[in-house]
């Protein structure tokens, strides 16, 4: 009887709460609609200062059908500032009108600056993650491929990003040929390596190996991350990860790549975590990467326990919290140790019997 009474009271309480919630949103929804209408009107009004129109963008929400022709007019209008045209394009529904207008801008060297063209490349590629009708796909690829030789660095980079992401052979061939030559790479070298990594670093191992000793920190970091898949390159990457003299960016990318690919990652990650003299940011990364590997890969029980002990050691260090990076590392260890004890039976048993 008591249980039924409690349940009845709970239902009444929930119903009362629901009634209060239902009463509140009606006013809130109308206020949001009014805010959206006002923001849309401000954006569409060409007499408004540009900063007012741009500030309105964040409150416009999903456009109503009646607004779409007005947005399309602004998107096509070459007299409008590019900073206004780009959000107008982004608010349009994906379809033939949108695609035709966007590709017309990309195909016309006189229409639009670098920011508009790069923004449109990105917007089109983000909206077309699923397979398109072949006709539309070819239209897009034709426009993007022309921009691989564009004189503007940003436009060229965005075209390569979009095409390599879609495994386009034309873009990949141009990129790999330039990397093989070691000169005339059409985009920043680190970006080129990152794109090949995204396409599948295992397909470009021989091509990428020379860049693992590049003097540019960004290039070496990208190569370390990409080549972790290569057993022949791995000793060099482990050396980079362990060496305190290695630039931090390189060490972080090396740790990330090795955590993904090397079954022996715990062997050198745990000493980094346990080393009180080590860079706190590197210790934090080693902790994060190792627990990530443990979540998705088999790590020997003895290594799991050693890792938990290393995290416990981090918690015992009094001076660690003196810097921002040290404080972040200490807080991460504080959250991580209870998780390790709960999630991994070997660690749980070790601490239960200690």
C-alpha positions, 0 to 999 in steps of 0.5 A: 500500500505504501509503495502504491501511495509513493508511486501515486505521489510521484505521478502527481508530482511529475504531472505537476512538473510537466504542467509547469514545463508545458506552461513555460515553453509557450511564451519561450517559443513565441519569444524565440520565434520573434527573435528569429523573425527580427534577426532574419529581417535585420540580416536581409535588410541591406540598409543595415550596417554590416556588423548588425547583419552579421550579428543577427546570423546567430539568432536566425535559426532554420530559415522559413520557406518564404525567406529562401528566395531572399537569401538566394538573392543575397547569395548571388548578389556580387554587390553584397560583401562576401562576409554577408554572402557566405552565411546567406549560402549556408542558410539555403537548403541543399538542392539544385538552386544552392549548388548551381549558385555556389558552383557559379561563384567557384567557377568565376575567378572574378566572383568572390574573394578567397574567404567566400570561395574557401567557405563555399568549398567547405560548405559544399563538402560538409553538406555532401557527406553521403553519396550524391547522384553522379551528375552532381558529384561530377559537377562538384569535382570539376569545380574543385579540381580547377581550384587545385591550381588557384593562386590563392593559398586558402582556396587551394588548401580547401580544395585539396582538403575537400577532394582528398577527403573524398579520395579523389585520385586527381588531387591525391596524384598531384599531392603525392607527386609533389611530395615525392619531388620534395618541392612545389608542394601546393599546400603547407607541407604539414597539411599535405602529410595530414591529408595523406594520413587521413586518406590512409598513411599505410598507402604512403609510408615510403613517401612519408618516411623522409619527412620524419627528420624534417627540420620544421616542427609542424612537418615532423609532428605530422609525420610522427603521427602518420608514420606510427603505423610503420614498424620501421619508423616506430623506433624513431617515433618512440625516441621522439616521444621519450626525448625531453629535448624534442619539441612538445608538438612533436612529442604530443603527435608521436604519443597520439600516433603510437597509442593508436598503433603500438601494442607496446605503448604502455612500456614507455608511456607509464615511465613518462606518467611516473616521471616527476621531472617530466613536462606536465603537459606530456604526462597528461597526454601520456595518461590520456592516450594510454587510458584510451588505448586500454579502453579499446585494446588489450593491455597486459594486466601487469601494465594496467596495474603499473599504470594505476600506480603511476597515476597514484604517484602523480596524485602524491606530488605536492608541487605539481599544482604550482603551474596550470599544466601541472594542475590540469594533470593533477586533476586528470589523475584525480578523476582517472584513478577511481575510473581505473579501479572501477573499469579494469578488474586487474586494477580493482583486484590489486587495490582490494588486496593491497 
